[in-house]
Amino acid sequence: MAAGTETKAATAVDELRTIATEGYVYFYPLVTMDVTRRVATNVPAGQSVARGPANAFTHLRTFPPPTMRDVVRPNFDTLYSVAWLDLTAEPVLLTVPDTGGRYYLLPMLDMWTDVFASPGKRTTGTSKHTFAVVPPRWNGSLPDGTIRIDAPTPFVWVIGRTQTNGASDYAAVNRIQDGMLVTPLSQFGRPAVPPTVAIDPSVDMTTPPLHQVNAMSARDFFTRAVDVMKVNPPHIVDEPILARLERLGIVAGAAFDFERAAPAVKTALEQATKDGLATIREKVPTLARSVNHWQMNTDTVGVYGTYYLKRACIAMFGLGANLPEDAIYPLNLGDSAGEPLDGSRSYVLHFTGDQLPPVDAFWSVTLYDPDGFPVPNGLNRNAIGDRDPLTYNADGSLDLFVQRISPGRDKEANWIPAPTGPFNLLLRLYAPRASVTRGAWAPPPVMRISG
C-alpha cells in the first residue's frame, strides 16, 4: 500500500474514533436517563421510598438514607417529590397545593436532561396550580385554569423539592406533598385510578444506574441509545452532531445493528466506551471556572445547548441539576493547596461574617463519597447549613469542621463527619443572589488543619 493511501486510511480510522467518542458523550445523558427511569418505575406503588409506577408522585417523607443509590448527590435540604411522566398515551396534569410561601421547585427534565420547565416559588409563585404537561406535537383541549407546558420528549422526569427545615418540619412538608397529584388527562375530574406497573424482570434492580451505564459494552450502549432516541427525539440544535453520527451508520429514528456495522466502525465504537468515559471524567475539574478550588457552575447548567460534554459530566456527577437561577452547587475540587480531600486529614471551612453564602432562601454543605453518594456516619449527618443550630464566632464568622473524629464537644454543632478515605463537598445555594450568579462571590478555601 502506498504511503499516501496508508496515511488516508489511518486518518479515516482516527476520524471514526473521534466521531464515536463524540457520540458516546452525546448519548451518555440519554442512556443514563433511560436506565434510571426503568429502574425507578419498575416497582409497585408503596414498596419503595424512592421508586414507583410512572405517572404518580413518589414522595420521600424523610431525608434519604445514606444507603440511597438511585441518584447521585441527593440533597438533605428538601424533601423530594419525584414523578416519571409517561406521555406516550396522553398529557398528564400535575397539581401543586398552596405552599403558604414555602420555597419549592418542580423542575421538569426531558430525556436529554435539559430542564424545560421549572414551576416553583421563583417562577409561578406558591399558590395552588395545575400544570398540563403535553407530549410533542399534541393538539387537543385542556381543562380550564390549567397551565400548559410542552414537553420535548414523551418521557419526563419531575424532581420536586420542598424546603424542609430539619426532621421537626417533616409533618408540614408531608401535608404539602399529599396535595401534589399526577392525573392522566382522561381521568381528570374523576375518581383517582391508582397507577399499576408490569414488573420487567430483565431490569437490573440492584446495580446503581450509574454503574450500569458505565459498564455497558459498546453494542449495548449504542444500540440502546439509538432505540431510546427513536422515542425521545433529539433537540433541534443537534443536527450537526447527528450528521457526523450518520458516518457511523447511526441515524436518528432508524434502527442500528451493531453486528452489521463495518469492522472499523465497530472498533471505533468499542474504543469509544473507554475514551468517552475518560473524556467525561477528565473534564470535571475544568468543567467551570474554579475559585479557591471550588468549581463554580453558574452557567450552562440545566440547559446545555450543544455543550454535550458538560451535559454528560452533569449526568455522571449530578444527574437532575437545577437551573442556576433556582439553585447553584459549587463543587469542591480540593483543599487550599489543591490536594483532594481525604478522611486521613482534618479540615475547616471558615466564612468571615461578610462572606457567608448570599441567598434569598437557604444554603448547606453536603459530604459525599467520590461517586457522589452519601456516607453513613454515627451522627447521621450528611449536610450542615444555615438552618442548623450552628455556633458562630464572636465576630460573626463561621467555622465548619470536616473530619473523621469529633473536633470536640463545643464544636460538634459545626461538624460534618468524614469517612476514612477520599470524599468531596458540595455547597448548595438556593435562590442565590446576583453576586453569586454574576461571579462576584465564591466560597472560601477548605483549609487543612491536621494530617
C-alpha positions in Angstrom: 0.0 0.0 0.0 1.4 3.4 -1.0 2.4 5.7 1.8 -0.3 8.2 0.9 -3.0 5.6 0.9 -1.9 4.3 4.3 -2.0 7.9 5.7 -5.5 8.4 4.4 -6.6 5.1 5.9 -5.1 6.0 9.2 -6.8 9.4 9.1 -10.1 7.8 8.3 -9.8 5.4 11.3 -8.9 8.3 13.6 -11.9 10.3 12.3 -14.2 7.3 13.1 -12.8 7.0 16.5 -13.3 10.8 17.2 -16.9 10.7 16.0 -17.6 7.6 18.0 -16.3 9.2 21.2 -18.4 12.3 20.4 -21.3 10.0 20.1 -20.7 8.4 23.4 -20.5 11.7 25.2 -23.6 12.9 23.3 -25.7 9.8 24.2 -24.4 9.4 27.8 -27.2 11.5 29.4 -29.9 9.9 27.3 -28.8 6.3 28.2 -28.4 7.3 31.9 -31.9 8.8 32.0 -33.4 5.7 30.4 -31.7 3.3 32.8 -32.7 5.5 35.7 -36.3 5.7 34.5 -36.6 2.0 34.0 -35.2 1.2 37.4 -37.2 3.8 39.2 -40.6 2.8 37.7 -40.2 -0.9 37.9 -41.6 -1.0 41.4 -45.3 -1.3 42.6 -46.6 1.7 44.5 -45.8 1.8 48.2 -42.9 -0.6 48.1 -40.0 1.8 47.9 -39.3 5.3 49.3 -37.7 6.4 46.1 -39.3 4.4 43.3 -42.8 3.7 42.0 -45.0 3.5 38.9 -45.0 6.1 36.2 -47.5 9.0 36.3 -47.5 9.1 40.1 -45.6 11.0 42.7 -43.2 9.1 44.9 -42.5 11.2 48.0 -39.6 10.9 50.3 -41.2 11.6 53.6 -37.8 12.0 55.3 -34.3 12.8 54.2 -32.9 9.9 52.1 -30.9 7.2 54.0 -27.1 7.2 53.4 -27.5 3.9 51.5 -29.6 5.6 48.7 -28.1 4.9 45.3 -30.9 6.0 42.9 -29.4 9.3 42.1 -26.0 10.9 42.6 -25.6 13.7 45.2 -29.1 13.7 46.8 -29.7 16.7 49.0 -30.6 16.9 52.6 -32.2 20.3 52.5 -35.5 19.5 50.9 -37.9 16.5 50.7 -38.1 15.1 47.2 -41.4 14.5 45.4 -40.4 12.6 42.3 -42.5 11.5 39.3 -41.6 9.9 36.0 -44.2 11.0 33.4 -45.2 8.8 30.5 -46.9 11.0 27.9 -46.9 8.4 25.2 -50.7 7.9 25.5 -51.9 11.4 26.6 -50.9 14.5 28.6 -50.8 14.4 32.3 -51.8 17.1 34.8 -49.7 18.0 37.8 -51.5 19.7 40.7 -49.5 21.5 43.4 -51.2 22.9 46.5 -50.7 26.3 48.0 -47.4 26.1 49.9 -48.1 29.1 52.0 -45.0 31.0 50.8 -42.7 28.0 51.4 -39.8 27.6 48.9 -40.4 24.7 46.4 -39.2 23.7 43.0 -40.8 21.4 40.5 -38.2 21.2 37.7 -39.1 19.0 34.7 -36.3 17.3 32.7 -36.6 15.9 29.3 -34.8 12.6 28.5 -31.7 14.5 27.4 -31.5 16.0 30.9 -32.5 19.6 29.9 -34.8 21.5 32.3 -37.5 22.7 30.0 -39.9 24.0 32.8 -39.4 24.9 36.4 -42.6 25.7 38.3 -41.9 26.9 41.8 -41.7 29.9 44.1 -39.4 31.9 41.8 -41.4 31.4 38.6 -45.1 30.6 39.3 -45.4 31.6 42.9 -46.6 29.4 45.8 -50.4 29.4 45.3 -52.2 26.3 44.0 -51.6 25.5 40.3 -52.4 22.7 37.9 -49.9 22.2 35.1 -50.8 20.3 32.0 -47.7 18.6 30.6 -48.2 17.6 26.9 -46.1 15.4 24.6 -44.5 16.7 21.4 -47.0 17.6 18.6 -50.1 17.1 20.7 -53.2 19.1 19.9 -56.3 19.0 22.0 -58.3 20.7 24.7 -57.2 21.1 28.3 -59.3 21.8 31.4 -59.9 25.5 32.2 -57.4 27.0 34.5 -54.5 24.7 33.7 -51.1 26.0 32.6 -49.9 24.2 29.5 -46.3 23.0 29.4 -45.0 21.4 26.2 -42.5 18.6 26.8 -39.7 18.0 24.2 -39.9 14.2 24.9 -42.7 11.9 25.8 -40.9 10.8 28.9 -40.3 13.4 31.6 -38.6 13.4 35.0 -40.1 15.7 37.6 -37.8 16.2 40.6 -39.8 18.2 43.1 -38.1 19.7 46.1 -39.8 21.4 49.1 -37.9 23.3 51.7 -37.5 21.2 54.8 -36.0 22.7 58.0 -35.0 19.5 59.7 -36.9 16.5 61.0 -39.3 18.6 63.0 -40.5 20.1 59.7 -41.4 16.7 58.1 -45.1 16.8 59.1 -45.7 20.2 57.5 -43.9 19.3 54.3 -45.7 15.9 54.2 -49.0 17.7 54.1 -47.8 19.7 51.1 -46.7 16.5 49.4 -50.1 14.9 50.0 -51.6 17.7 47.9 -49.3 17.0 44.9 -51.1 15.0 42.3 -50.4 13.4 38.9 -53.5 12.8 36.8 -53.8 11.5 33.2 -55.9 13.9 31.2 -58.6 11.3 30.6 -59.0 10.8 34.4 -59.1 14.5 35.3 -62.1 15.3 37.4 -62.9 11.7 38.0 -62.2 9.3 40.9 -58.4 8.6 41.0 -57.3 5.3 39.5 -54.1 4.0 41.2 -51.3 3.5 38.6 -50.0 0.0 38.1 -46.8 -1.4 36.8 -46.0 -4.6 35.0 -42.7 -5.7 36.6 -39.9 -6.2 34.0 -37.6 -9.0 35.4 -34.9 -8.1 32.9 -34.3 -4.7 34.7 -31.3 -4.8 37.0 -32.8 -3.5 40.2 -29.6 -3.9 42.4 -26.8 -2.2 40.5 -27.0 1.6 40.7 -27.9 3.1 37.3 -24.7 5.0 37.1 -22.7 1.8 37.4 -24.9 0.0 34.9 -24.3 2.7 32.2 -20.5 2.9 32.9 -20.2 -0.9 32.5 -22.1 -1.2 29.2 -20.5 -2.7 26.2 -20.3 -0.7 23.0 -23.0 -2.9 21.4 -25.4 -2.4 24.4 -24.7 1.3 24.9 -25.1 2.4 21.3 -28.0 0.1 20.4 -29.8 1.3 23.5 -29.1 4.9 22.7 -30.5 4.7 19.2 -33.6 2.8 20.4 -34.3 5.4 23.0 -33.7 8.2 20.6 -36.4 6.8 18.3 -39.0 7.6 21.1 -37.3 10.7 22.5 -36.3 12.9 19.6 -33.1 14.9 19.6 -33.1 18.7 20.1 -33.3 20.9 17.1 -29.8 22.2 17.7 -28.4 18.6 17.4 -28.4 18.4 13.6 -24.6 18.9 13.2 -23.7 16.0 15.5 -26.4 13.8 14.0 -24.9 14.4 10.6 -21.5 13.2 11.9 -23.0 10.2 13.6 -24.5 9.1 10.2 -21.0 8.4 9.1 -21.1 5.5 11.7 -24.4 4.3 10.4 -26.3 5.9 13.3 -29.4 7.7 12.0 -32.0 9.3 14.2 -35.3 7.5 14.0 -33.8 4.4 12.4 -32.6 1.1 13.8 -28.9 0.4 14.4 -27.5 -3.1 14.0 -24.1 -3.1 15.8 -23.2 -6.6 14.4 -23.7 -5.5 10.8 -21.6 -2.4 11.2 -18.3 -2.2 9.3 -15.3 -3.6 11.3 -13.7 -0.2 11.5 -16.9 1.3 12.9 -17.3 -1.5 15.5 -13.7 -1.0 16.6 -14.3 2.8 16.9 -17.5 2.3 18.9 -15.8 -0.3 21.2 -12.9 2.1 21.9 -15.4 5.0 22.4 -16.8 3.4 25.6 -13.4 3.7 27.1 -12.4 7.1 25.6 -15.8 8.6 26.2 -15.8 7.7 29.9 -12.3 9.0 30.3 -13.2 12.2 28.5 -16.1 12.9 30.8 -14.1 12.1 33.9 -11.1 14.1 32.9 -13.2 17.2 32.1 -14.8 17.5 35.5 -12.0 19.5 37.2 -12.1 22.1 34.4 -15.9 22.0 33.7 -16.4 25.5 35.0 -14.3 28.3 36.5 -12.6 27.4 39.7 -12.2 29.8 42.6 -10.5 28.8 45.9 -10.6 25.2 44.5 -14.4 25.4 44.2 -15.9 24.8 40.8 -18.5 27.5 40.2 -21.1 26.1 37.9 -23.1 29.3 37.4 -23.9 28.9 33.7 -24.8 26.3 31.1 -26.4 24.1 33.8 -29.8 22.7 33.4 -30.0 23.8 29.8 -26.9 22.8 27.8 -27.4 23.7 24.2 -24.6 21.9 22.3 -22.2 21.7 25.2 -22.6 18.0 25.2 -19.5 17.3 27.3 -20.8 19.4 30.2 -24.2 17.8 29.9 -22.6 14.4 30.2 -20.4 15.4 33.1 -23.5 16.7 35.0 -25.3 13.4 34.1 -22.5 11.4 35.6 -21.8 13.5 38.7 -25.0 15.4 39.4 -27.9 14.0 37.5 -31.0 16.2 37.9 -29.3 19.5 38.3 -31.5 22.6 38.5 -31.3 25.9 36.7 -28.7 28.2 38.3 -31.5 30.8 38.9 -33.1 28.3 41.2 -30.0 26.8 42.9 -26.2 26.8 42.4 -24.0 23.9 43.5 -20.3 24.9 43.9 -18.3 21.6 43.9 -15.1 21.3 45.9 -12.1 20.2 43.9 -9.6 20.1 46.7 -8.2 21.8 49.8 -6.4 25.2 49.8 -3.3 23.5 48.3 -5.3 21.8 45.6 -5.0 18.3 47.2 -8.0 16.0 47.1 -10.0 15.8 50.4 -9.3 12.7 52.4 -10.5 11.4 55.8 -6.9 10.9 57.0 -6.8 14.7 57.4 -8.9 17.3 59.2 -10.3 20.5 57.6 -12.0 23.7 58.4 -14.2 25.9 56.2 -14.0 29.4 57.5 -16.6 32.1 56.4 -16.0 35.6 57.5 -19.1 37.5 58.6 -19.4 39.2 55.3 -18.6 36.1 53.3 -21.5 33.8 54.3 -23.3 32.4 51.3 -25.6 35.2 49.8 -29.0 33.6 49.2 -32.7 34.5 49.4 -33.7 31.1 50.6 -31.0 28.9 52.4 -27.7 27.2 51.9 -25.9 24.0 53.0 -22.7 21.9 52.7 -23.0 18.2 51.9 -20.3 15.5 52.0 -20.3 12.6 49.5 -18.0 9.8 48.6 -16.0 10.1 45.3 -19.0 8.6 43.3 -21.4 11.2 44.7 -23.2 9.1 47.2 -23.8 9.8 50.9 -21.5 8.4 53.5 -23.0 6.8 56.6 -21.8 8.2 59.9 -22.6 7.9 63.6 -24.3 11.3 63.7 -26.5 10.5 60.7 -25.4 14.0 59.5 -24.6 14.3 55.8 -25.1 18.0 55.5 -25.0 21.2 57.5 -26.3 24.7 56.8 -27.8 27.9 57.9 -31.0 26.3 59.2 -29.0 24.2 61.7 -28.1 25.4 65.2 -24.6 26.5 64.2 -22.2 28.1 66.6 -20.9 31.4 65.2 -17.8 33.1 66.4 -17.9 36.4 68.3 -17.1 38.4 65.2 -19.9 36.8 63.2 -17.7 34.4 61.3 -18.4 30.7 61.0 -16.1 27.7 61.1 -17.4 24.3 59.7 -15.2 21.3 60.7 -14.9 18.4 58.2 -13.0 15.5 59.7 -13.3 11.9 60.7 -13.2 12.3 64.5 -15.0 14.8 66.7 -13.5 18.3 66.8 -14.6 18.5 70.5 -18.0 18.7 72.1 -18.0 22.5 71.9 -17.6 22.3 68.1 -19.7 19.3 67.2 -22.7 21.5 66.2 -20.5 22.7 63.3 -19.0 19.2 62.4 -19.5 17.3 59.2 -18.2 13.7 59.9 -15.8 12.5 57.2 -15.1 8.9 56.1 -11.7 7.2 56.4 -10.9 7.6 52.7 -11.5 10.1 49.9 -14.5 12.3 49.8 -15.7 15.6 48.4 -18.0 18.5 49.4 -20.9 20.2 47.6 -22.2 23.6 48.6 -25.8 24.3 47.8 -27.2 27.9 47.4 -31.0 28.0 47.0 -32.3 31.2 45.4 -28.8 32.6 45.0 -28.4 36.4 44.8 -26.9 38.2 41.8 -23.5 38.4 43.4 -23.3 34.6 43.0 -24.7 34.2 39.5 -22.5 37.0 38.1 -19.4 35.6 39.7 -18.7 38.2 42.4 -18.9 35.7 45.3 -17.2 32.4 45.8 -16.8 30.1 48.8 -13.6 30.3 50.9 -10.9 27.6 50.5 -11.1 24.4 52.6 -8.1 24.6 55.0 -6.2 21.6 56.2 -5.7 21.8 60.0 -4.1 18.4 60.5 -2.8 15.4 58.6 
